[in-house]
């Protein structure tokens, strides 16, 4: 029951965040041959509270991340990033919108699989 409660609480939190933050991301491809190139395109409504976009790719044995500074209300609505040379593995990829102090405003999770 605890897992269900935590999951429900997380869903409610994400719904509350989504109601106040206009943010979504596309990741392509989510299945590829190695060495892979993974492209992330985030669509962010400009807002003075937006500080950074962070992209994290993690398989447990391979980790890469990048943080892009945003210009709050003056930021471009579309932010793009790509990881290159990704080796074989199963990856958790998270695209996060952060405030100026690094607090999470919204997160979009993906699973990326790279095969031989």
GUTIZA-63558 format. One record per atom (N, C-alpha, C, O): x, y, z; atom name. Coordinates in Angstrom, 1 decimal. Atoms other than C-alpha are relative to their C-alpha. Layout:
% residues N
X;Y;Z;CA $
...
END
This chain:
% residues 116
0.8;-1.2;0.0;N $
0.0;0.0;0.0;CA $
0.9;1.3;0.0;C $
0.5;2.3;-0.6;O $
-0.9;-1.2;-0.1;N $
2.9;2.4;0.7;CA $
0.4;0.4;-1.4;C $
0.4;1.6;-1.8;O $
-0.4;-0.3;1.4;N $
4.1;2.1;-3.0;CA $
-1.2;0.7;-0.7;C $
-0.9;1.6;-1.5;O $
1.2;-0.6;0.6;N $
0.5;2.9;-4.1;CA $
-0.1;1.4;0.4;C $
-0.4;2.3;-0.4;O $
0.2;-1.3;-0.6;N $
0.3;5.9;-1.8;CA $
1.1;0.9;-0.6;C $
0.8;2.1;-1.0;O $
-1.1;-0.8;0.5;N $
3.7;7.2;-2.9;CA $
-0.2;0.3;-1.5;C $
0.0;1.5;-1.9;O $
0.3;-0.2;1.4;N $
2.8;6.7;-6.6;CA $
-1.1;1.0;-0.2;C $
-1.0;1.9;-1.0;O $
1.1;-1.0;0.1;N $
-0.5;8.5;-6.1;CA $
0.4;1.4;0.4;C $
0.0;2.3;-0.3;O $
-0.5;-1.3;-0.4;N $
1.2;11.3;-4.2;CA $
0.9;0.7;-1.1;C $
0.7;1.9;-1.4;O $
-0.9;-0.5;1.1;N $
3.8;11.7;-7.0;CA $
-0.8;0.4;-1.2;C $
-0.6;1.5;-1.8;O $
0.9;-0.4;1.1;N $
1.0;11.7;-9.6;CA $
-0.7;1.3;0.3;C $
-0.8;2.2;-0.6;O $
0.6;-1.2;-0.4;N $
-0.8;14.4;-7.7;CA $
0.9;1.2;0.0;C $
0.5;2.3;-0.5;O $
-1.0;-1.1;0.0;N $
2.3;16.5;-7.3;CA $
0.3;0.4;-1.5;C $
0.3;1.6;-1.8;O $
-0.3;-0.3;1.5;N $
3.1;16.2;-11.1;CA $
-1.2;0.7;-0.6;C $
-1.0;1.6;-1.4;O $
1.2;-0.7;0.6;N $
-0.5;17.2;-11.9;CA $
-0.1;1.4;0.5;C $
-0.5;2.3;-0.2;O $
0.0;-1.3;-0.5;N $
-0.2;20.2;-9.6;CA $
1.0;0.9;-0.7;C $
0.8;2.0;-1.0;O $
-1.1;-0.7;0.7;N $
3.1;21.2;-11.2;CA $
-0.4;0.3;-1.4;C $
-0.2;1.4;-1.9;O $
0.4;-0.2;1.4;N $
1.7;20.7;-14.7;CA $
-1.1;1.1;-0.1;C $
-1.2;1.8;-1.1;O $
1.0;-1.1;0.0;N $
-1.2;23.0;-13.8;CA $
0.6;1.4;0.0;C $
-0.1;2.3;-0.5;O $
-0.6;-1.3;-0.1;N $
1.2;25.8;-13.1;CA $
1.1;0.2;-1.0;C $
1.6;1.4;-1.1;O $
-1.1;-0.1;0.8;N $
4.0;25.1;-15.5;CA $
-0.3;-0.6;-1.4;C $
-0.7;-1.8;-1.5;O $
0.3;0.5;1.4;N $
3.7;24.8;-19.3;CA $
1.4;-0.5;-0.5;C $
2.2;0.3;-0.9;O $
-1.3;0.6;0.3;N $
6.6;22.3;-20.1;CA $
-0.3;-1.4;-0.5;C $
-0.9;-2.2;0.2;O $
0.0;1.4;0.4;N $
6.9;19.2;-22.2;CA $
1.2;-0.2;-0.9;C $
1.8;0.7;-1.3;O $
-1.2;0.3;0.7;N $
9.7;17.4;-24.0;CA $
-0.2;-1.2;-0.9;C $
-1.0;-2.1;-0.6;O $
0.0;1.2;0.9;N $
10.2;15.0;-26.9;CA $
1.5;-0.5;-0.1;C $
2.4;0.3;-0.1;O $
-1.3;0.7;0.0;N $
13.1;12.5;-27.0;CA $
-0.1;-0.9;-1.2;C $
-1.0;-1.8;-1.3;O $
-0.1;0.9;1.2;N $
14.1;10.8;-30.3;CA $
1.4;-0.4;-0.2;C $
2.3;0.4;-0.1;O $
0.9;1.2;-0.1;N $
14.9;8.0;-30.8;CA $
0.0;-0.5;1.5;C $
0.9;-0.2;2.2;O $
0.0;0.7;-1.3;N $
13.9;6.0;-27.7;CA $
0.6;-1.4;-0.1;C $
0.7;-2.1;0.9;O $
-0.6;1.4;0.3;N $
15.3;2.8;-29.3;CA $
0.9;0.2;-1.2;C $
0.5;0.7;-2.2;O $
-1.0;-0.3;1.1;N $
18.5;2.9;-31.4;CA $
1.1;-1.0;0.1;C $
1.3;-1.7;1.1;O $
-1.2;0.8;0.1;N $
21.6;1.1;-32.4;CA $
1.2;0.9;0.5;C $
1.2;2.1;0.4;O $
-1.2;-0.7;-0.5;N $
25.0;2.0;-30.7;CA $
0.9;0.2;-1.2;C $
1.0;-0.6;-2.1;O $
0.1;-1.1;-0.9;N $
26.6;4.4;-30.9;CA $
-1.2;0.9;-0.3;C $
-1.3;1.4;-1.5;O $
1.2;-0.7;0.3;N $
23.4;6.3;-30.6;CA $
0.1;1.5;0.2;C $
1.0;2.0;0.9;O $
0.2;-1.5;-0.1;N $
22.5;10.0;-31.0;CA $
-1.4;0.2;0.5;C $
-2.3;-0.2;-0.2;O $
1.3;-0.2;-0.6;N $
19.7;11.0;-28.7;CA $
-0.3;1.5;0.0;C $
0.5;2.3;0.6;O $
0.4;-1.4;0.1;N $
17.9;14.3;-29.4;CA $
-1.1;0.4;1.0;C $
-2.1;-0.4;1.1;O $
1.0;-0.4;-0.9;N $
15.9;16.2;-26.8;CA $
-0.5;1.4;-0.4;C $
0.3;2.3;-0.6;O $
0.5;-1.3;0.3;N $
13.6;19.0;-27.7;CA $
-1.1;0.3;1.1;C $
-2.0;-0.4;1.3;O $
1.0;-0.4;-1.1;N $
11.8;20.8;-24.8;CA $
-0.7;1.3;-0.4;C $
-0.2;2.2;-1.0;O $
0.9;-1.1;0.3;N $
8.9;23.2;-25.2;CA $
-0.4;0.6;1.4;C $
-1.1;0.0;2.2;O $
0.1;-0.7;-1.3;N $
8.9;25.7;-22.3;CA $
-0.7;1.4;-0.2;C $
-0.2;2.2;-1.0;O $
0.6;-1.3;0.0;N $
6.5;28.6;-21.8;CA $
0.9;0.9;0.8;C $
1.2;0.7;1.9;O $
-0.9;-0.9;-0.7;N $
8.7;31.6;-20.9;CA $
-0.7;0.5;1.3;C $
-1.9;0.8;1.3;O $
0.5;-0.3;-1.4;N $
8.3;32.4;-17.2;CA $
1.1;0.6;0.8;C $
2.2;0.0;0.7;O $
-1.0;-0.6;-0.9;N $
10.3;34.6;-14.8;CA $
0.6;-1.0;0.9;C $
1.8;-0.9;1.4;O $
-0.5;1.0;-1.0;N $
10.6;31.6;-12.5;CA $
0.9;-1.1;-0.6;C $
1.5;-1.9;0.1;O $
-0.8;1.0;0.7;N $
12.4;29.4;-15.1;CA $
1.5;0.4;0.1;C $
1.8;1.5;-0.3;O $
-1.4;-0.3;-0.1;N $
16.1;29.2;-14.4;CA $
0.9;-0.9;-0.9;C $
1.8;-0.4;-1.5;O $
-0.8;0.9;0.7;N $
17.5;26.1;-16.0;CA $
-0.8;-1.2;-0.6;C $
-1.9;-1.5;-0.1;O $
0.5;1.3;0.5;N $
16.7;23.0;-18.1;CA $
1.1;-1.0;0.2;C $
2.3;-0.7;-0.2;O $
-1.0;1.0;-0.3;N $
18.6;19.9;-17.0;CA $
-0.5;-1.3;-0.7;C $
-1.6;-1.7;-0.6;O $
0.2;1.3;0.6;N $
18.9;16.7;-19.1;CA $
0.9;-1.0;0.6;C $
2.2;-0.8;0.6;O $
-0.9;1.0;-0.6;N $
20.2;13.6;-17.4;CA $
-0.3;-1.4;-0.7;C $
-1.5;-1.8;-0.9;O $
0.1;1.3;0.6;N $
20.9;10.2;-19.1;CA $
0.8;-0.9;0.9;C $
2.0;-0.7;1.1;O $
-0.7;0.8;-1.0;N $
21.7;7.4;-16.7;CA $
-0.4;-1.5;-0.2;C $
-1.6;-1.8;-0.2;O $
0.2;1.4;0.0;N $
22.1;3.6;-17.0;CA $
0.4;-0.7;1.2;C $
0.3;-1.9;1.3;O $
-0.6;0.7;-1.2;N $
23.7;2.9;-13.7;CA $
1.5;-0.1;-0.2;C $
2.3;0.1;0.7;O $
-1.4;0.1;0.3;N $
27.1;2.3;-15.4;CA $
0.5;1.1;-1.0;C $
1.7;1.2;-1.2;O $
-0.4;-1.1;0.9;N $
27.0;5.3;-17.8;CA $
-0.9;1.1;0.3;C $
-2.1;1.0;0.5;O $
0.7;-1.2;-0.5;N $
26.0;8.8;-16.8;CA $
0.4;1.2;-0.8;C $
1.6;1.4;-1.0;O $
-0.3;-1.3;0.7;N $
25.8;12.1;-18.8;CA $
-1.1;0.9;0.4;C $
-2.3;0.5;0.5;O $
1.0;-1.0;-0.3;N $
24.1;15.3;-17.9;CA $
0.4;1.3;-0.6;C $
1.6;1.6;-0.9;O $
-0.3;-1.3;0.5;N $
23.8;18.8;-19.2;CA $
-1.0;1.0;0.6;C $
-2.2;0.6;0.7;O $
0.9;-1.0;-0.5;N $
22.3;22.0;-17.7;CA $
0.1;1.2;-0.9;C $
1.2;1.7;-1.1;O $
0.1;-1.1;0.9;N $
21.2;24.8;-19.9;CA $
-0.7;1.2;0.7;C $
-1.8;1.0;1.2;O $
0.6;-1.2;-0.7;N $
20.6;28.3;-18.4;CA $
-1.1;0.6;-0.9;C $
-0.9;0.8;-2.1;O $
1.1;-0.7;0.7;N $
17.3;29.9;-19.4;CA $
0.0;1.4;0.4;C $
0.6;1.8;1.5;O $
0.1;-1.5;-0.2;N $
16.5;33.6;-19.5;CA $
-1.3;0.3;0.6;C $
-1.9;1.4;0.2;O $
1.3;-0.3;-0.6;N $
13.3;33.4;-17.5;CA $
-1.1;0.3;-1.1;C $
-1.3;-0.5;-2.0;O $
1.1;-0.4;0.9;N $
10.5;35.3;-19.3;CA $
0.5;0.3;-1.4;C $
-0.2;0.4;-2.4;O $
-0.5;-0.3;1.3;N $
12.9;36.1;-22.2;CA $
0.6;-1.2;-0.7;C $
1.1;-1.1;-1.8;O $
-0.5;1.2;0.6;N $
13.9;32.5;-22.9;CA $
-0.8;-0.5;-1.2;C $
-2.0;-0.2;-1.4;O $
0.7;0.6;1.2;N $
13.2;30.8;-26.2;CA $
-1.0;-1.1;0.4;C $
-0.7;-1.8;1.4;O $
1.0;1.0;-0.4;N $
10.1;28.6;-26.1;CA $
0.5;-1.5;-0.4;C $
0.0;-2.4;0.2;O $
-0.5;1.3;0.4;N $
12.1;25.7;-27.7;CA $
1.5;-0.1;0.3;C $
2.3;0.8;-0.1;O $
-1.4;0.3;-0.4;N $
15.3;24.3;-26.2;CA $
0.4;-1.4;-0.6;C $
-0.4;-2.3;-0.4;O $
-0.5;1.2;0.6;N $
17.3;21.6;-28.0;CA $
1.3;-0.5;0.5;C $
2.2;0.4;0.9;O $
-1.2;0.5;-0.5;N $
20.0;19.3;-26.9;CA $
0.2;-1.4;-0.6;C $
-0.8;-2.1;-0.9;O $
-0.2;1.4;0.4;N $
21.6;16.0;-28.0;CA $
1.2;-0.6;0.7;C $
2.2;0.1;0.9;O $
-1.1;0.8;-0.5;N $
23.8;13.3;-26.5;CA $
0.5;-0.8;-1.2;C $
-0.3;-1.3;-2.0;O $
-0.5;0.8;1.1;N $
26.1;11.6;-29.0;CA $
0.9;-1.1;0.5;C $
1.4;-1.1;1.7;O $
-0.9;1.1;-0.4;N $
28.1;8.3;-28.9;CA $
-0.5;-0.8;1.2;C $
0.3;-1.3;1.9;O $
0.6;0.7;-1.1;N $
25.7;6.6;-26.5;CA $
0.2;-1.5;-0.2;C $
-0.2;-2.0;-1.2;O $
-0.2;1.4;0.2;N $
26.8;3.0;-25.9;CA $
-1.2;-0.9;0.3;C $
-2.3;-0.4;0.8;O $
1.1;0.9;-0.3;N $
24.6;-0.1;-25.5;CA $
-0.4;0.1;1.4;C $
0.4;0.1;2.3;O $
0.5;-0.1;-1.4;N $
22.4;0.0;-22.5;CA $
-1.5;0.4;0.1;C $
-2.1;0.8;-0.9;O $
1.3;-0.4;-0.3;N $
19.0;0.7;-21.0;CA $
0.1;1.3;0.9;C $
0.8;1.2;2.0;O $
-0.3;-1.3;-0.7;N $
18.8;4.4;-19.8;CA $
-1.3;0.6;0.5;C $
-2.4;0.5;-0.1;O $
1.0;-1.0;-0.5;N $
16.6;6.6;-17.7;CA $
0.4;1.3;-0.5;C $
1.6;1.8;-0.2;O $
-0.2;-1.4;0.4;N $
16.4;10.0;-19.3;CA $
-1.0;0.9;0.6;C $
-2.2;0.7;0.5;O $
0.9;-0.9;-0.6;N $
15.0;12.9;-17.4;CA $
0.3;1.4;-0.5;C $
1.4;1.8;-0.6;O $
-0.1;-1.4;0.4;N $
14.3;16.4;-18.7;CA $
-0.7;0.8;1.1;C $
-1.9;0.6;1.3;O $
0.5;-0.7;-1.2;N $
13.8;18.8;-15.8;CA $
0.0;1.5;-0.3;C $
1.0;2.0;-0.8;O $
0.1;-1.4;0.0;N $
12.7;22.4;-15.7;CA $
0.3;0.5;1.5;C $
-0.5;0.1;2.4;O $
-0.4;-0.4;-1.3;N $
14.4;24.1;-12.7;CA $
-0.2;1.5;0.2;C $
-0.2;2.2;-0.8;O $
0.0;-1.4;-0.3;N $
14.0;27.4;-11.0;CA $
1.4;0.6;0.2;C $
2.3;-0.2;0.0;O $
-1.3;-0.7;0.0;N $
16.8;29.9;-10.5;CA $
0.9;-0.6;1.1;C $
2.2;-0.5;1.1;O $
-0.8;0.6;-1.1;N $
17.9;28.1;-7.2;CA $
0.2;-1.5;-0.2;C $
0.8;-2.2;0.7;O $
-0.1;1.4;0.3;N $
17.8;24.6;-8.8;CA $
-1.1;-0.8;0.5;C $
-1.0;-2.1;0.4;O $
1.2;0.8;-0.4;N $
14.4;23.6;-7.4;CA $
-0.7;-0.5;-1.2;C $
-0.8;0.2;-2.2;O $
0.7;0.6;1.2;N $
12.4;21.3;-9.7;CA $
-1.4;0.6;-0.1;C $
-2.2;0.7;0.8;O $
1.4;-0.5;0.4;N $
9.4;22.9;-11.4;CA $
-0.8;-1.0;-0.7;C $
-2.0;-1.1;-0.5;O $
0.7;1.0;0.8;N $
8.6;20.0;-13.7;CA $
1.1;-1.0;-0.5;C $
2.2;-0.6;-0.7;O $
-0.9;1.0;0.5;N $
10.1;16.7;-14.9;CA $
-0.7;-0.9;-1.0;C $
-1.9;-1.2;-0.8;O $
0.6;0.9;1.0;N $
9.5;14.6;-18.0;CA $
1.0;-1.2;-0.1;C $
2.1;-1.0;-0.5;O $
-0.9;1.2;0.0;N $
10.9;11.0;-17.7;CA $
-0.2;-0.8;-1.3;C $
-1.3;-0.8;-1.9;O $
0.0;0.9;1.2;N $
11.8;8.7;-20.7;CA $
0.8;-1.2;0.3;C $
1.7;-1.1;1.2;O $
-0.9;1.2;0.1;N $
13.3;5.3;-21.2;CA $
0.6;-0.1;-1.4;C $
-0.1;0.0;-2.4;O $
-0.7;0.1;1.3;N $
15.9;5.0;-23.9;CA $
0.8;-1.3;0.0;C $
1.5;-1.7;1.0;O $
-0.7;1.3;0.1;N $
17.2;1.6;-25.1;CA $
1.0;0.1;-1.2;C $
0.6;0.5;-2.3;O $
-0.9;0.0;1.1;N $
20.4;1.3;-27.2;CA $
0.6;-1.4;-0.1;C $
1.0;-2.0;0.9;O $
-0.4;1.4;0.3;N $
21.3;-2.1;-28.8;CA $
1.2;0.0;-0.9;C $
1.6;1.0;-1.5;O $
-1.2;0.1;0.9;N $
24.3;-3.4;-30.7;CA $
-0.5;0.0;-1.4;C $
0.4;-0.1;-2.3;O $
END
